[in-house]
Amino acid sequence: MPKDSDYISKQVDKLSKDTTNNTKALTREIVELYKNQNKLSKELKSIHNQVNDISQTVNKIFDIVNNFTILLSEDDEDLEENYEFDSDQSWVPKEDDFWENDNDE
C-alpha cells in the first residue's frame, strides 16, 4: 500500500507541475495575443484615419472641379451674351500672309 500511495503522490505532484507550467504558458500566450490585438487595433485606427483624410481630400478636389466647371459655364454664357457669333465667318490669323500677289514672283 505504501508504494501505491507514493506512486499516486508522485503522479499528483507531476500533474500539478504540468498544470502550473501549462497555465504559465497559456498566460504568456494570452499576454502575447493581447499585445498583438493592441497593435492591430492601433494599425486599423491609423488606416481608418488615413482613409478619412483621403476621403476629405477627394471631396475637396470634387468641390474645386465642380466650382471650376461652374465658372467655365458662366464664362461661356457671358461670351454668348456679349458677342454675336456668325457661323459663316471664319478668322485666320495673319490672313494676309496667305494671299500673294501674282506680281511677287
Secondary structure, DSSP 8 states (H G I E B T S, - for coil): -HHHHHHHHHHHHHHHHHHHHHHHHHHHHHHHHHHHHHHHHHHHHHHHHHHHHHHHHHHHHHHHHHHHHHHHHHHHHHHHHHS---TT----TTGGGG---GGG-
